[in-house]
């Protein structure tokens, strides 16, 4: 069973920055693509960043140029650097492995709340 512990969220003003961390255990971390996801109140969970085992990253247009995903395989940790935050980035942020089947995942961590004030 994969264990995921997200941290680093908080309250920040628009234009500010936060760095999220996710500690992963229970699986060989280095071979998995990883992703950061978010769910705003009343909305479906969405993917905001992914990183392959080799470090190739992808982002949706909504966060491209503002968010950066990275990973440290020696620490089994994945990070999300968020800059130029907007009120619409307010959500609970989760990490998990990434695959095309991610919408069917049923094992998630507790997430970390990010609130961006205007």
N, C-alpha and C positions, 0 to 999 in steps of 0.2 A: 504494500500500500504506500502510495506516494504521500509524503508529508510536505506541506507548503506553509511557510510562515512569512507573511508580508509585513513590512514595517516602513516607517518614514513619512507617512501621511501627516496632514495637519491643515491648519487654516493659513491661507496666504492671500495677499492682495493681488489683484490682476496685474500681470506683468512680472510677477515674482517667479521663484524657482523652488522646486522640491526634488529630492532624490529618494526614490523608493528602492528598497532592497527586498529580496525574496530568498530565504534560505530553503534549500531543497534537500530532502533525504528520502531514503527508501528505494532509490533506483540509481543506476549508474548515470549520473548527471551529464557527463561529457558527451554522451552519444545522442542525447535528446535535443531536438529543437525546442526552444522555450518561447513563451509568449507572455505579454502583459495584456490584460483585459480590463474593462471597466463597465460598471453598471450604474447608471444614474437612476434616481427614483422614478419609477413608472416606465422605465425603458428596458429594452432587452440588453443583455450583456453584449459588448462589442470588443473586437480585437483592436488594440491600439499599437502594438509593436510585436515583431517576431524576430528571432535570431536563430540561425541554424547552428548545428554543432561546429561548423567551420567558421562561424562569425558573420555570415551574410545576413543582413538586416532588411526588414521591410516595414513600411508604415502606410497607413491610410492617409489620404490627402488632408484630413482634418488635423493631424498632428505632425505631418512631415515638416521638417525644418525646425521644429520646436522640441520634439521628444527624441531621446537617444537611448536605445537599449544596448546593454553590454552584459558580458558574463565573465565570471572568474571560475574556471573549472577546478582550480585548486581549492576553492572555498565552497564549491557547490552553491554558488550564489549568482543570481541574475539581478541586474539593476535597471532602473528607468530614471534617467535624468530628464526632468521636465522644466523647460524654460518658457518664458513669455506666456505664462498661464493665463487662461481666460475663464470667466465664470462658467462657460459651457463645459469646461473640463471637470467641473464638480461631479464626483462620483465615488463609489467604492472601487478601488483598484485591486485586482487579483493577478497572480501569476499562475502559470500552469505549463505543462508541456504544450507544444503546438503541433497540430496536424489539421488536415482538412476536416476531420471529424470532431473538432473541438466543441461544437455546439451540443454534442451528445455526452460530453463529460459529466460525471456526477460526483467527482471528488475534487472539491475546492477548499482552499484555506479560508480563513476568516476575513481576509481582505484588509485593506487599510483605507480609511476615509480621507479623501482630498476635497477640501472646500476652498473655492476661490471666490473672494468677495470683490465686488465691483467698486 
